[in-house]
Amino acid sequence: RYIRLAYADDLEGPWQIHPPGSLQISDSQFLTEPPEISDEEVERMTAVRRRNGAAALSHDVRTEATTPHIASPDVHVDEANRRIVMYF
């Protein structure tokens, strides 16, 4: 229920894990309980996934769409502007 942060002085490591996690979901602006969605909305999402040829899920579409979680950011090094950009 938290995002993990690993850091190192070198890309090849050694890597350290920041305990106990850098952001608890309860401290974020994200939902902490699954929202209610209608059966019709689940059917619509399932149809869209089929139409787009999406990979199979290890669980059902309702669980995928409503389980509160924090995803790891997509991190890019912007050499030209000497910065690190993170997309959540």
QUIJO-V886690 format. One record per residue. RES is the residue in one small letter. PHI is phi in whole degrees, 0 to 359 (NA if undefined). Layout:
res->RES phi->PHI
res->RES phi->PHI
//
This chain:
res->r phi->NA
res->y phi->213
res->i phi->274
res->r phi->265
res->l phi->234
res->a phi->246
res->y phi->217
res->a phi->203
res->d phi->278
res->d phi->222
res->l phi->300
res->e phi->272
res->g phi->94
res->p phi->286
res->w phi->265
res->q phi->244
res->i phi->263
res->h phi->285
res->p phi->275
res->p phi->269
res->g phi->129
res->s phi->274
res->l phi->213
res->q phi->282
res->i phi->300
res->s phi->291
res->d phi->265
res->s phi->262
res->q phi->268
res->f phi->281
res->l phi->299
res->t phi->249
res->e phi->233
res->p phi->299
res->p phi->283
res->e phi->280
res->i phi->225
res->s phi->284
res->d phi->299
res->e phi->297
res->e phi->293
res->v phi->298
res->e phi->298
res->r phi->297
res->m phi->296
res->t phi->297
res->a phi->297
res->v phi->297
res->r phi->299
res->r phi->298
res->r phi->299
res->n phi->273
res->g phi->68
res->a phi->296
res->a phi->296
res->a phi->296
res->l phi->264
res->s phi->277
res->h phi->211
res->d phi->277
res->v phi->298
res->r phi->301
res->t phi->298
res->e phi->301
res->a phi->279
res->t phi->242
res->t phi->288
res->p phi->296
res->h phi->198
res->i phi->244
res->a phi->270
res->s phi->293
res->p phi->287
res->d phi->268
res->v phi->249
res->h phi->230
res->v phi->266
res->d phi->262
res->e phi->300
res->a phi->301
res->n phi->257
res->r phi->52
res->r phi->211
res->i phi->249
res->v phi->249
res->m phi->241
res->y phi->252
res->f phi->256
//
